[in-house]
C-alpha cells in the first residue's frame, strides 16, 4: 500500500492511534511548537510501521478542511530543526496530497528509525516546556513522557 493510500485509509477510519495523528494546521512556528515532542513520541513507539502526522484534517470531526501547502516549511528546514532538538537523528519525509479539491499534508516518521530511545537534546516548545533529557512515547492517541517501564520495553525491543 502506498503512503497516499494509507493516508486515505486513515482519514476514512477517522481514528487516531499509535501510528496516526490529525492536525488541522501545520505548526505555526517550529520554534514554539511541539513538533519535536510529537516526532520523538512516534519514533519511540515500537510498532514496526511508518507513523504519520496528517495536516488539514479537523481534530474532532476528522473532516478534510485542507491546508495551504505554502504553510509547510521545506523538508531541509524541518530536518535541521529536529536534528537540533532530538538525538539520535530521526528520518522523516513530508508530502502533500489533494483530496476532494483540498490539499492535505503529512509528515511521515519512517519505520526505519530503530535507534530508540529518541531523546530531547535541547529545550524547545512553547516557553521551553519540552526539556533536555525528556523521552516521549506515543500511547494510543496521546503522547506522554516515558516511564521507567516504557524505557525497559524500548531497550527490550532493541
VMD Tcl script that builds the backbone (N, CA, C; Angstrom):
set m [mol new atoms 474]
animate dup $m
set s [atomselect $m all]
$s set {name element resname resid chain x y z} {
  {N N UNK 1 A 0.853 -1.177 0.000}
  {CA C UNK 1 A 0.000 0.000 0.000}
  {C C UNK 1 A 0.901 1.243 0.000}
  {N N UNK 2 A 0.593 2.202 -0.855}
  {CA C UNK 2 A 1.385 3.426 -0.926}
  {C C UNK 2 A 1.059 4.339 0.247}
  {N N UNK 3 A 1.917 5.336 0.457}
  {CA C UNK 3 A 1.649 6.306 1.519}
  {C C UNK 3 A 0.309 6.998 1.297}
  {N N UNK 4 A 0.035 7.414 0.064}
  {CA C UNK 4 A -1.224 8.109 -0.212}
  {C C UNK 4 A -2.429 7.222 0.096}
  {N N UNK 5 A -2.340 5.938 -0.231}
  {CA C UNK 5 A -3.432 5.008 0.081}
  {C C UNK 5 A -3.598 4.848 1.593}
  {N N UNK 6 A -2.482 4.798 2.309}
  {CA C UNK 6 A -2.550 4.703 3.777}
  {C C UNK 6 A -3.209 5.947 4.356}
  {N N UNK 7 A -2.815 7.120 3.857}
  {CA C UNK 7 A -3.381 8.378 4.352}
  {C C UNK 7 A -4.888 8.399 4.143}
  {N N UNK 8 A -5.337 8.038 2.947}
  {CA C UNK 8 A -6.778 7.993 2.663}
  {C C UNK 8 A -7.489 7.017 3.600}
  {N N UNK 9 A -6.885 5.873 3.839}
  {CA C UNK 9 A -7.462 4.889 4.738}
  {C C UNK 9 A -7.576 5.433 6.161}
  {N N UNK 10 A -6.515 6.076 6.642}
  {CA C UNK 10 A -6.535 6.643 7.991}
  {C C UNK 10 A -7.608 7.720 8.127}
  {N N UNK 11 A -7.723 8.569 7.111}
  {CA C UNK 11 A -8.739 9.632 7.159}
  {C C UNK 11 A -10.135 9.009 7.146}
  {N N UNK 12 A -10.353 8.011 6.292}
  {CA C UNK 12 A -11.665 7.357 6.226}
  {C C UNK 12 A -12.027 6.672 7.536}
  {N N UNK 13 A -11.042 6.067 8.205}
  {CA C UNK 13 A -11.302 5.429 9.503}
  {C C UNK 13 A -11.565 6.490 10.564}
  {N N UNK 14 A -10.861 7.644 10.449}
  {CA C UNK 14 A -11.083 8.755 11.366}
  {C C UNK 14 A -10.658 8.498 12.795}
  {N N UNK 15 A -9.686 7.611 12.996}
  {CA C UNK 15 A -9.268 7.255 14.349}
  {C C UNK 15 A -7.779 7.520 14.521}
  {N N UNK 16 A -7.434 8.279 15.563}
  {CA C UNK 16 A -6.027 8.449 15.900}
  {C C UNK 16 A -5.549 7.198 16.622}
  {N N UNK 17 A -4.234 6.945 16.530}
  {CA C UNK 17 A -3.685 5.738 17.139}
  {C C UNK 17 A -2.188 5.913 17.373}
  {N N UNK 18 A -1.521 4.791 17.625}
  {CA C UNK 18 A -0.066 4.817 17.796}
  {C C UNK 18 A 0.663 5.146 16.500}
  {N N UNK 19 A -0.049 5.125 15.368}
  {CA C UNK 19 A 0.607 5.381 14.084}
  {C C UNK 19 A 0.057 6.576 13.323}
  {N N UNK 20 A -0.972 7.230 13.825}
  {CA C UNK 20 A -1.530 8.380 13.107}
  {C C UNK 20 A -2.076 9.431 14.074}
  {N N UNK 21 A -1.860 10.694 13.682}
  {CA C UNK 21 A -2.370 11.840 14.438}
  {C C UNK 21 A -2.879 12.851 13.421}
  {N N UNK 22 A -3.972 13.519 13.737}
  {CA C UNK 22 A -4.543 14.528 12.844}
  {C C UNK 22 A -4.325 15.916 13.419}
  {N N UNK 23 A -3.981 16.850 12.547}
  {CA C UNK 23 A -3.823 18.256 12.921}
  {C C UNK 23 A -4.555 19.097 11.877}
  {N N UNK 24 A -5.232 20.128 12.336}
  {CA C UNK 24 A -5.947 20.997 11.403}
  {C C UNK 24 A -4.972 21.835 10.581}
  {N N UNK 25 A -3.926 22.342 11.245}
  {CA C UNK 25 A -2.938 23.177 10.557}
  {C C UNK 25 A -1.537 22.675 10.891}
  {N N UNK 26 A -0.574 23.083 10.073}
  {CA C UNK 26 A 0.807 22.779 10.392}
  {C C UNK 26 A 1.224 23.686 11.540}
  {N N UNK 27 A 2.222 23.295 12.283}
  {CA C UNK 27 A 2.708 24.072 13.417}
  {C C UNK 27 A 3.018 25.493 12.948}
  {N N UNK 28 A 2.474 26.492 13.637}
  {CA C UNK 28 A 2.638 27.875 13.184}
  {C C UNK 28 A 4.086 28.330 13.225}
  {N N UNK 29 A 4.860 27.794 14.126}
  {CA C UNK 29 A 6.279 28.120 14.235}
  {C C UNK 29 A 6.983 26.891 14.781}
  {N N UNK 30 A 8.003 26.413 14.097}
  {CA C UNK 30 A 8.724 25.244 14.604}
  {C C UNK 30 A 9.264 25.518 16.000}
  {N N UNK 31 A 9.819 26.699 16.184}
  {CA C UNK 31 A 10.463 27.058 17.450}
  {C C UNK 31 A 9.500 26.978 18.638}
  {N N UNK 32 A 8.265 27.399 18.440}
  {CA C UNK 32 A 7.295 27.427 19.536}
  {C C UNK 32 A 6.295 26.269 19.471}
  {N N UNK 33 A 6.642 25.223 18.740}
  {CA C UNK 33 A 5.702 24.121 18.562}
  {C C UNK 33 A 6.124 22.890 19.356}
  {N N UNK 34 A 5.254 21.899 19.328}
  {CA C UNK 34 A 5.532 20.612 19.954}
  {C C UNK 34 A 5.973 19.572 18.933}
  {N N UNK 35 A 6.431 20.003 17.772}
  {CA C UNK 35 A 6.794 19.059 16.719}
  {C C UNK 35 A 7.867 18.077 17.193}
  {N N UNK 36 A 8.853 18.529 17.950}
  {CA C UNK 36 A 9.915 17.626 18.419}
  {C C UNK 36 A 9.332 16.555 19.338}
  {N N UNK 37 A 8.449 16.951 20.215}
  {CA C UNK 37 A 7.795 16.002 21.118}
  {C C UNK 37 A 6.981 14.985 20.326}
  {N N UNK 38 A 6.203 15.454 19.352}
  {CA C UNK 38 A 5.348 14.563 18.573}
  {C C UNK 38 A 6.168 13.578 17.752}
  {N N UNK 39 A 7.191 14.059 17.079}
  {CA C UNK 39 A 8.012 13.187 16.233}
  {C C UNK 39 A 8.769 12.173 17.094}
  {N N UNK 40 A 9.353 12.625 18.197}
  {CA C UNK 40 A 10.084 11.707 19.082}
  {C C UNK 40 A 9.146 10.647 19.662}
  {N N UNK 41 A 7.936 11.045 20.052}
  {CA C UNK 41 A 6.978 10.099 20.625}
  {C C UNK 41 A 6.622 9.007 19.623}
  {N N UNK 42 A 6.367 9.392 18.383}
  {CA C UNK 42 A 6.068 8.390 17.357}
  {C C UNK 42 A 7.277 7.498 17.101}
  {N N UNK 43 A 8.453 8.087 17.002}
  {CA C UNK 43 A 9.659 7.300 16.712}
  {C C UNK 43 A 9.973 6.324 17.841}
  {N N UNK 44 A 9.630 6.672 19.074}
  {CA C UNK 44 A 9.893 5.787 20.214}
  {C C UNK 44 A 8.892 4.645 20.330}
  {N N UNK 45 A 7.791 4.731 19.605}
  {CA C UNK 45 A 6.810 3.653 19.634}
  {C C UNK 45 A 7.378 2.449 18.891}
  {N N UNK 46 A 7.239 1.273 19.452}
  {CA C UNK 46 A 7.876 0.072 18.894}
  {C C UNK 46 A 7.085 -0.604 17.784}
  {N N UNK 47 A 5.916 -0.096 17.447}
  {CA C UNK 47 A 5.163 -0.675 16.336}
  {C C UNK 47 A 5.989 -0.500 15.068}
  {N N UNK 48 A 6.247 -1.585 14.376}
  {CA C UNK 48 A 7.151 -1.559 13.226}
  {C C UNK 48 A 6.416 -1.185 11.941}
  {N N UNK 49 A 5.932 0.043 11.894}
  {CA C UNK 49 A 5.353 0.587 10.675}
  {C C UNK 49 A 5.561 2.093 10.670}
  {N N UNK 50 A 5.396 2.684 9.485}
  {CA C UNK 50 A 5.528 4.125 9.374}
  {C C UNK 50 A 4.428 4.792 10.190}
  {N N UNK 51 A 4.766 5.961 10.746}
  {CA C UNK 51 A 3.799 6.735 11.511}
  {C C UNK 51 A 3.565 8.056 10.788}
  {N N UNK 52 A 2.378 8.625 10.937}
  {CA C UNK 52 A 2.008 9.816 10.175}
  {C C UNK 52 A 1.347 10.872 11.049}
  {N N UNK 53 A 1.739 12.119 10.826}
  {CA C UNK 53 A 1.014 13.272 11.354}
  {C C UNK 53 A 0.388 13.912 10.119}
  {N N UNK 54 A -0.940 13.943 10.075}
  {CA C UNK 54 A -1.669 14.399 8.900}
  {C C UNK 54 A -2.233 15.785 9.178}
  {N N UNK 55 A -1.930 16.737 8.294}
  {CA C UNK 55 A -2.351 18.130 8.447}
  {C C UNK 55 A -3.443 18.459 7.429}
  {N N UNK 56 A -4.442 19.222 7.878}
  {CA C UNK 56 A -5.539 19.611 7.006}
  {C C UNK 56 A -6.786 18.795 7.272}
  {N N UNK 57 A -6.821 18.141 8.450}
  {CA C UNK 57 A -7.967 17.339 8.877}
  {C C UNK 57 A -8.345 17.820 10.271}
  {N N UNK 58 A -9.611 18.161 10.463}
  {CA C UNK 58 A -10.025 18.654 11.766}
  {C C UNK 58 A -9.858 17.568 12.813}
  {N N UNK 59 A -9.405 17.970 13.971}
  {CA C UNK 59 A -9.078 17.021 15.036}
  {C C UNK 59 A -10.317 16.309 15.575}
  {N N UNK 60 A -11.430 17.024 15.718}
  {CA C UNK 60 A -12.609 16.425 16.343}
  {C C UNK 60 A -13.489 15.673 15.358}
  {N N UNK 61 A -13.782 16.264 14.210}
  {CA C UNK 61 A -14.725 15.637 13.270}
  {C C UNK 61 A -14.043 14.803 12.199}
  {N N UNK 62 A -12.728 14.958 12.045}
  {CA C UNK 62 A -11.933 14.251 11.030}
  {C C UNK 62 A -12.349 14.630 9.607}
  {N N UNK 63 A -12.951 15.816 9.472}
  {CA C UNK 63 A -13.295 16.318 8.146}
  {C C UNK 63 A -12.061 16.935 7.512}
  {N N UNK 64 A -11.973 16.799 6.208}
  {CA C UNK 64 A -10.855 17.405 5.485}
  {C C UNK 64 A -11.152 18.891 5.326}
  {N N UNK 65 A -10.328 19.708 5.963}
  {CA C UNK 65 A -10.503 21.155 5.869}
  {C C UNK 65 A -9.481 21.756 4.904}
  {N N UNK 66 A -8.444 21.005 4.612}
  {CA C UNK 66 A -7.415 21.480 3.703}
  {C C UNK 66 A -6.378 22.325 4.411}
  {N N UNK 67 A -5.271 22.516 3.720}
  {CA C UNK 67 A -4.142 23.269 4.256}
  {C C UNK 67 A -3.470 23.989 3.096}
  {N N UNK 68 A -2.893 25.129 3.385}
  {CA C UNK 68 A -2.114 25.842 2.378}
  {C C UNK 68 A -0.746 25.170 2.299}
  {N N UNK 69 A -0.404 24.557 1.166}
  {CA C UNK 69 A 0.888 23.879 1.062}
  {C C UNK 69 A 2.077 24.802 1.343}
  {N N UNK 70 A 1.884 26.098 1.149}
  {CA C UNK 70 A 2.945 27.067 1.420}
  {C C UNK 70 A 3.217 27.208 2.916}
  {N N UNK 71 A 2.294 26.715 3.759}
  {CA C UNK 71 A 2.496 26.811 5.216}
  {C C UNK 71 A 3.446 25.723 5.722}
  {N N UNK 72 A 3.792 24.772 4.863}
  {CA C UNK 72 A 4.699 23.691 5.247}
  {C C UNK 72 A 6.128 24.113 4.923}
  {N N UNK 73 A 6.993 24.191 5.927}
  {CA C UNK 73 A 8.393 24.554 5.645}
  {C C UNK 73 A 9.076 23.501 4.773}
  {N N UNK 74 A 10.134 23.891 4.150}
  {CA C UNK 74 A 10.941 22.976 3.363}
  {C C UNK 74 A 11.418 21.829 4.259}
  {N N UNK 75 A 11.481 20.627 3.701}
  {CA C UNK 75 A 11.886 19.446 4.470}
  {C C UNK 75 A 13.251 19.641 5.123}
  {N N UNK 76 A 14.162 20.306 4.428}
  {CA C UNK 76 A 15.503 20.530 4.997}
  {C C UNK 76 A 15.417 21.368 6.267}
  {N N UNK 77 A 14.523 22.336 6.281}
  {CA C UNK 77 A 14.347 23.192 7.464}
  {C C UNK 77 A 13.792 22.375 8.636}
  {N N UNK 78 A 12.810 21.504 8.351}
  {CA C UNK 78 A 12.223 20.666 9.396}
  {C C UNK 78 A 13.260 19.683 9.923}
  {N N UNK 79 A 13.986 19.023 9.018}
  {CA C UNK 79 A 15.006 18.059 9.441}
  {C C UNK 79 A 16.094 18.728 10.273}
  {N N UNK 80 A 16.513 19.913 9.855}
  {CA C UNK 80 A 17.535 20.645 10.597}
  {C C UNK 80 A 17.041 20.972 12.004}
  {N N UNK 81 A 15.807 21.447 12.106}
  {CA C UNK 81 A 15.255 21.777 13.412}
  {C C UNK 81 A 15.194 20.526 14.300}
  {N N UNK 82 A 14.684 19.427 13.749}
  {CA C UNK 82 A 14.557 18.200 14.536}
  {C C UNK 82 A 15.922 17.654 14.948}
  {N N UNK 83 A 16.917 17.772 14.077}
  {CA C UNK 83 A 18.248 17.263 14.442}
  {C C UNK 83 A 18.889 18.112 15.531}
  {N N UNK 84 A 18.478 19.377 15.652}
  {CA C UNK 84 A 18.962 20.230 16.746}
  {C C UNK 84 A 18.276 19.895 18.066}
  {N N UNK 85 A 17.079 19.306 17.992}
  {CA C UNK 85 A 16.262 19.093 19.193}
  {C C UNK 85 A 16.159 17.642 19.654}
  {N N UNK 86 A 16.450 16.680 18.774}
  {CA C UNK 86 A 16.282 15.269 19.114}
  {C C UNK 86 A 17.547 14.511 18.758}
  {N N UNK 87 A 17.924 13.561 19.642}
  {CA C UNK 87 A 19.006 12.654 19.286}
  {C C UNK 87 A 18.594 11.226 19.600}
  {N N UNK 88 A 19.041 10.277 18.817}
  {CA C UNK 88 A 19.761 10.429 17.558}
  {C C UNK 88 A 18.830 10.948 16.442}
  {N N UNK 89 A 19.372 11.076 15.260}
  {CA C UNK 89 A 18.654 11.589 14.091}
  {C C UNK 89 A 17.438 10.716 13.777}
  {N N UNK 90 A 16.324 11.368 13.424}
  {CA C UNK 90 A 15.099 10.674 13.034}
  {C C UNK 90 A 14.829 10.956 11.557}
  {N N UNK 91 A 14.650 9.894 10.801}
  {CA C UNK 91 A 14.371 10.008 9.371}
  {C C UNK 91 A 12.881 10.276 9.149}
  {N N UNK 92 A 12.587 11.362 8.412}
  {CA C UNK 92 A 11.208 11.751 8.126}
  {C C UNK 92 A 11.079 12.073 6.646}
  {N N UNK 93 A 9.852 12.232 6.215}
  {CA C UNK 93 A 9.572 12.805 4.900}
  {C C UNK 93 A 8.300 13.632 5.033}
  {N N UNK 94 A 8.103 14.542 4.097}
  {CA C UNK 94 A 6.912 15.390 4.080}
  {C C UNK 94 A 6.346 15.361 2.669}
  {N N UNK 95 A 5.035 15.176 2.579}
  {CA C UNK 95 A 4.377 15.132 1.270}
  {C C UNK 95 A 3.018 15.805 1.346}
  {N N UNK 96 A 2.502 16.171 0.178}
  {CA C UNK 96 A 1.164 16.741 0.061}
  {C C UNK 96 A 0.320 15.845 -0.823}
  {N N UNK 97 A -0.971 15.954 -0.659}
  {CA C UNK 97 A -1.915 15.120 -1.383}
  {C C UNK 97 A -3.202 15.913 -1.543}
  {N N UNK 98 A -3.832 15.835 -2.703}
  {CA C UNK 98 A -5.101 16.529 -2.936}
  {C C UNK 98 A -6.237 15.528 -2.803}
  {N N UNK 99 A -7.201 15.872 -1.945}
  {CA C UNK 99 A -8.389 15.043 -1.742}
  {C C UNK 99 A -9.606 15.956 -1.849}
  {N N UNK 100 A -10.530 15.602 -2.717}
  {CA C UNK 100 A -11.751 16.407 -2.902}
  {C C UNK 100 A -11.419 17.887 -3.104}
  {N N UNK 101 A -10.429 18.143 -3.943}
  {CA C UNK 101 A -10.008 19.514 -4.282}
  {C C UNK 101 A -9.392 20.275 -3.109}
  {N N UNK 102 A -9.063 19.575 -2.040}
  {CA C UNK 102 A -8.410 20.204 -0.887}
  {C C UNK 102 A -7.047 19.572 -0.687}
  {N N UNK 103 A -6.073 20.409 -0.387}
  {CA C UNK 103 A -4.714 19.930 -0.133}
  {C C UNK 103 A -4.585 19.516 1.332}
  {N N UNK 104 A -3.974 18.375 1.536}
  {CA C UNK 104 A -3.569 17.997 2.882}
  {C C UNK 104 A -2.070 17.716 2.811}
  {N N UNK 105 A -1.442 17.669 3.948}
  {CA C UNK 105 A -0.014 17.351 4.001}
  {C C UNK 105 A 0.185 16.314 5.098}
  {N N UNK 106 A 1.284 15.597 4.988}
  {CA C UNK 106 A 1.596 14.653 6.057}
  {C C UNK 106 A 3.098 14.562 6.267}
  {N N UNK 107 A 3.432 14.392 7.530}
  {CA C UNK 107 A 4.813 14.168 7.940}
  {C C UNK 107 A 4.895 12.689 8.304}
  {N N UNK 108 A 5.808 11.998 7.652}
  {CA C UNK 108 A 5.968 10.561 7.861}
  {C C UNK 108 A 7.205 10.310 8.708}
  {N N UNK 109 A 7.031 9.605 9.825}
  {CA C UNK 109 A 8.142 9.173 10.660}
  {C C UNK 109 A 8.415 7.729 10.236}
  {N N UNK 110 A 9.535 7.527 9.601}
  {CA C UNK 110 A 9.801 6.246 8.942}
  {C C UNK 110 A 10.054 5.114 9.927}
  {N N UNK 111 A 9.567 3.923 9.553}
  {CA C UNK 111 A 9.719 2.750 10.414}
  {C C UNK 111 A 11.174 2.332 10.566}
  {N N UNK 112 A 12.048 2.845 9.715}
  {CA C UNK 112 A 13.474 2.519 9.796}
  {C C UNK 112 A 14.165 3.159 11.000}
  {N N UNK 113 A 13.466 4.034 11.707}
  {CA C UNK 113 A 14.014 4.665 12.910}
  {C C UNK 113 A 13.994 3.646 14.049}
  {N N UNK 114 A 15.106 2.963 14.230}
  {CA C UNK 114 A 15.160 1.871 15.206}
  {C C UNK 114 A 16.154 2.115 16.337}
  {N N UNK 115 A 16.769 3.280 16.371}
  {CA C UNK 115 A 17.802 3.561 17.367}
  {C C UNK 115 A 17.191 4.207 18.614}
  {N N UNK 116 A 16.173 3.558 19.160}
  {CA C UNK 116 A 15.463 4.072 20.329}
  {C C UNK 116 A 16.310 3.934 21.592}
  {N N UNK 117 A 16.119 4.756 22.566}
  {CA C UNK 117 A 15.137 5.830 22.651}
  {C C UNK 117 A 15.629 7.120 21.991}
  {N N UNK 118 A 14.674 7.871 21.453}
  {CA C UNK 118 A 14.935 9.199 20.896}
  {C C UNK 118 A 14.681 10.200 22.013}
  {N N UNK 119 A 15.688 11.014 22.285}
  {CA C UNK 119 A 15.694 11.877 23.467}
  {C C UNK 119 A 15.751 13.341 23.038}
  {N N UNK 120 A 15.037 14.187 23.761}
  {CA C UNK 120 A 15.111 15.631 23.512}
  {C C UNK 120 A 16.489 16.085 23.978}
  {N N UNK 121 A 17.249 16.718 23.076}
  {CA C UNK 121 A 18.607 17.118 23.452}
  {C C UNK 121 A 18.750 18.602 23.751}
  {N N UNK 122 A 17.754 19.411 23.409}
  {CA C UNK 122 A 17.756 20.835 23.740}
  {C C UNK 122 A 16.339 21.266 24.079}
  {N N UNK 123 A 16.185 22.127 25.071}
  {CA C UNK 123 A 14.873 22.643 25.428}
  {C C UNK 123 A 14.196 23.223 24.191}
  {N N UNK 124 A 12.875 23.006 24.105}
  {CA C UNK 124 A 12.140 23.529 22.958}
  {C C UNK 124 A 10.663 23.613 23.311}
  {N N UNK 125 A 9.862 23.953 22.323}
  {CA C UNK 125 A 8.429 24.097 22.534}
  {C C UNK 125 A 8.092 25.454 23.120}
  {N N UNK 126 A 6.804 25.699 23.231}
  {CA C UNK 126 A 6.327 26.956 23.791}
  {C C UNK 126 A 6.881 27.128 25.201}
  {N N UNK 127 A 7.598 28.203 25.428}
  {CA C UNK 127 A 8.212 28.526 26.727}
  {C C UNK 127 A 9.138 27.409 27.221}
  {N N UNK 128 A 9.755 26.688 26.286}
  {CA C UNK 128 A 10.703 25.611 26.602}
  {C C UNK 128 A 10.126 24.563 27.547}
  {N N UNK 129 A 8.851 24.215 27.346}
  {CA C UNK 129 A 8.216 23.217 28.213}
  {C C UNK 129 A 8.682 21.796 27.891}
  {N N UNK 130 A 9.268 21.601 26.717}
  {CA C UNK 130 A 9.850 20.312 26.365}
  {C C UNK 130 A 11.325 20.429 26.692}
  {N N UNK 131 A 11.793 19.644 27.634}
  {CA C UNK 131 A 13.119 19.882 28.186}
  {C C UNK 131 A 14.141 18.828 27.818}
  {N N UNK 132 A 15.372 19.285 27.826}
  {CA C UNK 132 A 16.508 18.413 27.540}
  {C C UNK 132 A 16.433 17.168 28.431}
  {N N UNK 133 A 16.625 16.016 27.821}
  {CA C UNK 133 A 16.583 14.760 28.558}
  {C C UNK 133 A 15.229 14.081 28.559}
  {N N UNK 134 A 14.165 14.803 28.168}
  {CA C UNK 134 A 12.835 14.200 28.126}
  {C C UNK 134 A 12.781 13.110 27.055}
  {N N UNK 135 A 12.059 12.062 27.347}
  {CA C UNK 135 A 11.784 10.999 26.380}
  {C C UNK 135 A 10.268 10.878 26.314}
  {N N UNK 136 A 9.726 10.952 25.105}
  {CA C UNK 136 A 8.281 10.850 24.906}
  {C C UNK 136 A 7.953 9.591 24.138}
  {N N UNK 137 A 6.753 9.078 24.388}
  {CA C UNK 137 A 6.287 7.887 23.675}
  {C C UNK 137 A 4.812 8.062 23.340}
  {N N UNK 138 A 4.435 7.534 22.197}
  {CA C UNK 138 A 3.040 7.569 21.773}
  {C C UNK 138 A 2.322 6.378 22.386}
  {N N UNK 139 A 1.261 6.673 23.139}
  {CA C UNK 139 A 0.446 5.625 23.764}
  {C C UNK 139 A -0.987 5.839 23.293}
  {N N UNK 140 A -1.442 4.989 22.415}
  {CA C UNK 140 A -2.802 5.155 21.887}
  {C C UNK 140 A -2.911 6.448 21.120}
  {N N UNK 141 A -3.734 7.364 21.629}
  {CA C UNK 141 A -3.987 8.619 20.917}
  {C C UNK 141 A -3.245 9.818 21.507}
  {N N UNK 142 A -2.362 9.581 22.461}
  {CA C UNK 142 A -1.683 10.719 23.085}
  {C C UNK 142 A -0.194 10.450 23.259}
  {N N UNK 143 A 0.539 11.527 23.452}
  {CA C UNK 143 A 1.971 11.457 23.707}
  {C C UNK 143 A 2.208 11.740 25.179}
  {N N UNK 144 A 3.104 10.962 25.784}
  {CA C UNK 144 A 3.403 11.200 27.193}
  {C C UNK 144 A 4.891 10.989 27.440}
  {N N UNK 145 A 5.339 11.508 28.565}
  {CA C UNK 145 A 6.717 11.247 28.958}
  {C C UNK 145 A 6.846 9.764 29.255}
  {N N UNK 146 A 7.945 9.202 28.808}
  {CA C UNK 146 A 8.181 7.778 29.027}
  {C C UNK 146 A 8.451 7.517 30.500}
  {N N UNK 147 A 7.891 6.438 30.992}
  {CA C UNK 147 A 8.145 5.970 32.346}
  {C C UNK 147 A 9.257 4.927 32.298}
  {N N UNK 148 A 9.741 4.529 33.440}
  {CA C UNK 148 A 10.785 3.515 33.502}
  {C C UNK 148 A 10.359 2.244 32.763}
  {N N UNK 149 A 9.108 1.829 32.934}
  {CA C UNK 149 A 8.633 0.626 32.248}
  {C C UNK 149 A 8.634 0.805 30.730}
  {N N UNK 150 A 8.341 2.023 30.267}
  {CA C UNK 150 A 8.391 2.299 28.825}
  {C C UNK 150 A 9.820 2.170 28.310}
  {N N UNK 151 A 10.771 2.720 29.069}
  {CA C UNK 151 A 12.181 2.620 28.667}
  {C C UNK 151 A 12.653 1.173 28.684}
  {N N UNK 152 A 12.208 0.408 29.678}
  {CA C UNK 152 A 12.554 -1.016 29.720}
  {C C UNK 152 A 12.072 -1.713 28.451}
  {N N UNK 153 A 10.838 -1.413 28.003}
  {CA C UNK 153 A 10.283 -2.026 26.793}
  {C C UNK 153 A 11.065 -1.594 25.557}
  {N N UNK 154 A 11.454 -0.319 25.508}
  {CA C UNK 154 A 12.232 0.173 24.371}
  {C C UNK 154 A 13.546 -0.605 24.275}
  {N N UNK 155 A 14.261 -0.730 25.386}
  {CA C UNK 155 A 15.542 -1.439 25.370}
  {C C UNK 155 A 15.345 -2.926 25.085}
  {N N UNK 156 A 14.270 -3.487 25.603}
  {CA C UNK 156 A 13.959 -4.896 25.373}
  {C C UNK 156 A 13.702 -5.163 23.883}
  {N N UNK 157 A 13.034 -4.222 23.221}
  {CA C UNK 157 A 12.694 -4.380 21.799}
  {C C UNK 157 A 13.849 -4.028 20.871}
  {N N UNK 158 A 14.892 -3.403 21.398}
  {CA C UNK 158 A 16.045 -3.067 20.534}
  {C C UNK 158 A 16.753 -4.325 20.238}
}
mol reanalyze $m
mol bondsrecalc $m
mol representation Tube
mol addrep $m
